[in-house]
Amino acid sequence: MFIIAGLGNPKPEYMHTRHNAGFDTIDIIGDKNGINVETLKLRSLIGKGMIAGSKAILAKPQTFMNLSGESIRPLVDYFKIDIRSELIVVYDDIYLAPGNIRIRVKGSAGGHNGMKSIINCLGTDEFMRVRVGVGEKPKGYDLADHVLSHFSQDEKEAAYSGMIRAANAIEMMIAGNVEGAMNEYNRKKDKETEQDII
């Protein structure tokens, strides 16, 4: 069984902000696989179903971003999954342009408070993660204001494309082809042509 956890903030005013790219990606995966993420359990909204031939739980932590680990840890313990091979966390990354994603099987939080919380609560950074590009903050702009802002009209299409790419990559990872997903999706997308750049 897999747990795919998308990070975000639960209140309506945070819907579709950059920081909620993880939530939005979970919604895309849920829609594609007929999974409703509506059951409140262990401080997360969850939905159960089959993805790429495996049992899977989609989760949206309801603890707010900076305490994400306080939701992920109970889910991991309750469902008795292997953290290294059965947990996938998807979240926003300001160092990637909208449309781009990065897959890793371990690593630091990279300054992301939600990931810091998860690594602290799990006691390891060895778990799969998919970072979804939301764009760098403009010069002189406050970081919190940036990640809690909505995508501009010019960015929306690319941002949504990136979330679809993340959803497709996660399905590939669940199917057992993590390396293939990294090879296919860890490439930059060219903004003008939407072609992969190696």
C-alpha positions, 0 to 999 in steps of 0.5 A: 500500500502507498500513501501519497501525501500532498502538502498545503494549507486547509482553509478556503482562502489558501485554495489554489495558492502556490503553497497548495500545489501539493493539494491540487496535485492530489486532486488531479490524481484523485479525479483521474483514479476515481478517489474522493479525498473527503474522509477526515482521519488522523488529522488528514483528509484521505481517500482510498483506492487503486492507482497503477494496480496498487492500493493507495491512500491519497492524503491532504494533511489538515495541520497547516503546512508547517506541522505537516509531519504531525499528520504524516507520522500517524498515517504512516504508523496506522497503515504500517507502510514502509517509509522508504518505498511506500510514501510519496510526498508532493509539494511546492518548490519556488526554485522550479519554474511552473511546469517543471517538477523534480523527483527524488528518493531522499534528501534535505528539506531544502528550506521547505517548512512542511518537509522539515516537519515531516523529516523531523517527525519521521526521523528520516529523509529517506522517502520519495518526494515530488517537487512541483515548480511554483516559481521564484519570488520576485525581488524584494517580495516577502517569501510568505506573501509569495507562496501564499499568492495565486498564480498569475494569469500567465503562469496558470497554464504552465502550473497546471501542466506541472501538476499533471506531470507530477500526477503522471510521474507518481503513477509511474512511481507507484507502478515500480518505475521510480528511476524511469519517472526520474529520467522522464520528468526531471527535465526542464520544460521549455516555456515556449514550446513545452518541449523537454530540455535535456 
